[in-house]
Amino acid sequence: MSMRIAFLVVAALVGYAVHALAQPRADLRPAMMPIASSSSNGISFAWFYDGPSRTVVVCRAGMASSEPPDCKAQATLP
């Protein structure tokens, strides 16, 4: 009788462990942190830092509201 109870407890624990490990995990990286910004003659620049990848990204926005920001320039820090 006690052997059946022990088996059922172990089976329940294994089932719970398999269920817990099968759950999807979200990637909870922090967002890029803003460092600085500047503007001159209607053109704005903003610098952002991504800690996990040690990358600095600069974004440029023009005067026209229909023009999307350009964030292609980036550099990886040593």
C-alpha positions as CSV (number, residue, x, y, z in Angstrom):
1,M,0.0,0.0,0.0
2,S,2.7,2.5,0.9
3,M,4.6,1.5,-2.3
4,R,1.6,2.6,-4.3
5,I,1.3,6.0,-2.5
6,A,5.1,6.6,-3.1
7,F,4.7,5.7,-6.7
8,L,1.7,8.1,-7.1
9,V,3.6,10.9,-5.4
10,V,6.7,10.4,-7.6
11,A,4.5,10.2,-10.7
12,A,2.7,13.4,-9.8
13,L,6.0,15.2,-9.1
14,V,7.4,14.1,-12.5
15,G,4.3,15.1,-14.3
16,Y,4.4,18.6,-12.7
17,A,8.1,18.9,-13.6
18,V,7.4,18.0,-17.2
19,H,4.5,20.5,-17.3
20,A,6.6,23.3,-15.7
21,L,9.5,22.8,-18.1
22,A,7.2,22.7,-21.2
23,Q,5.9,26.2,-20.5
24,P,7.1,28.9,-23.0
25,R,9.6,31.4,-21.5
26,A,9.4,35.1,-22.4
27,D,12.6,37.0,-23.3
28,L,12.6,39.7,-20.7
29,R,15.4,41.9,-21.9
30,P,15.3,45.5,-20.9
31,A,14.5,48.0,-23.6
32,M,17.2,50.2,-25.1
33,M,18.1,53.0,-22.7
34,P,18.1,56.6,-24.0
35,I,21.5,58.3,-23.5
36,A,21.2,61.7,-25.1
37,S,19.5,63.7,-27.8
38,S,20.3,66.8,-29.8
39,S,18.7,68.9,-32.6
40,S,19.9,71.5,-35.1
41,N,18.3,73.0,-38.1
42,G,15.2,70.8,-37.9
43,I,17.0,67.5,-37.7
44,S,17.0,65.6,-34.4
45,F,19.3,62.9,-33.2
46,A,18.9,60.5,-30.3
47,W,21.4,58.0,-28.9
48,F,20.3,54.7,-27.3
49,Y,22.3,52.0,-25.4
50,D,21.4,48.3,-25.5
51,G,23.1,46.7,-22.5
52,P,23.0,43.0,-23.3
53,S,24.5,43.4,-26.7
54,R,26.7,46.4,-25.7
55,T,25.5,48.4,-28.7
56,V,25.0,52.1,-29.2
57,V,22.3,53.1,-31.7
58,V,21.8,56.6,-33.1
59,C,18.4,57.6,-34.6
60,R,17.8,60.5,-36.9
61,A,14.5,62.3,-37.4
62,G,13.9,64.9,-40.0
63,M,11.5,67.9,-40.2
64,A,8.8,66.2,-42.2
65,S,6.3,64.3,-40.1
66,S,5.8,61.7,-42.8
67,E,9.5,60.8,-42.7
68,P,10.1,57.8,-40.4
69,P,13.1,57.9,-38.0
70,D,16.3,56.4,-39.4
71,C,18.0,54.1,-36.8
72,K,20.5,52.2,-39.0
73,A,23.7,53.6,-37.5
74,Q,25.1,51.5,-34.6
75,A,28.3,50.6,-33.0
76,T,29.3,47.7,-30.7
77,L,31.4,48.7,-27.7
78,P,34.5,46.7,-26.8
